[in-house]
Amino acid sequence: MIIAFHNHKGGIGTTTLAAHLCVLAKELGIPVAGVSADFKKELPRFLEPEQIPCIELDPRRDEPDFDLFVIDVQSTTEPPIEPDVWIIPICDRASNENAAALADSLRGPMIWLGNKGRHVRDVPTYLQHDIEVGKLIPFSRAVELAGADYRVVWSVPELAHTAGAQDLRLALGSLLARAAALVGQSLPGIDKPAATATTSSPESIAPAT
């Protein structure tokens, strides 16, 4: 399965979320690799200490034997291959507007992922068959502090057990299960939720530290 994090607006945490999803997948026993569609190559800096490979995906050749690829697509780049599921982080009005614009150009199922406790606008009617709205990722000072040093929050002893770190783990676990259900793929350690799409307002998680 190939998951890509993307939004045309930069600075909204796509790399941080991609890195944490890779680490969570590894903890669940899922063979995972990161893929950086980013000239700054920030994702490898997160993943190297976690001993998770960050590879180049080339649709013209056979890829290594991984069950999950997580692509970090920056605001000015494109993925090297079409993913199975797009994850569109949203943290403010501009990124919400960009998400709607992106939805017109991307192919395949999409999950809008609210962030920082901000309300995610309703999905336009003509896009409702393509888009789901996931659980909100709470703003977390702990995750922000760890990310500033290209660290995964669960690997920083003084931050790993904060409410924000634990809420992020739960939210990304739900996201991974939802993505697997959308493409009909079974992954170890993942309970697949019902495959019925919903466009209702996402469940709100209180801001955590």
GITA-V499357 format. One record per helix or strand of 3 or more residues. SS is the DSSP state (hx for helix, st for strand). FROM is the first residue (numbers start at 0). TO is the last residue. If there is no record, write none. Layout:
# GITA-V499357
ss->[SS & SS]
from->[FROM & FROM]
to->[TO & TO]
This chain:
# GITA-V499357
ss->[st & hx & st & hx & st & st & hx & st & hx & st & hx & hx & hx]
from->[1 & 13 & 31 & 42 & 67 & 84 & 92 & 108 & 124 & 130 & 140 & 152 & 162]
to->[5 & 26 & 36 & 47 & 72 & 89 & 102 & 114 & 126 & 132 & 147 & 154 & 182]
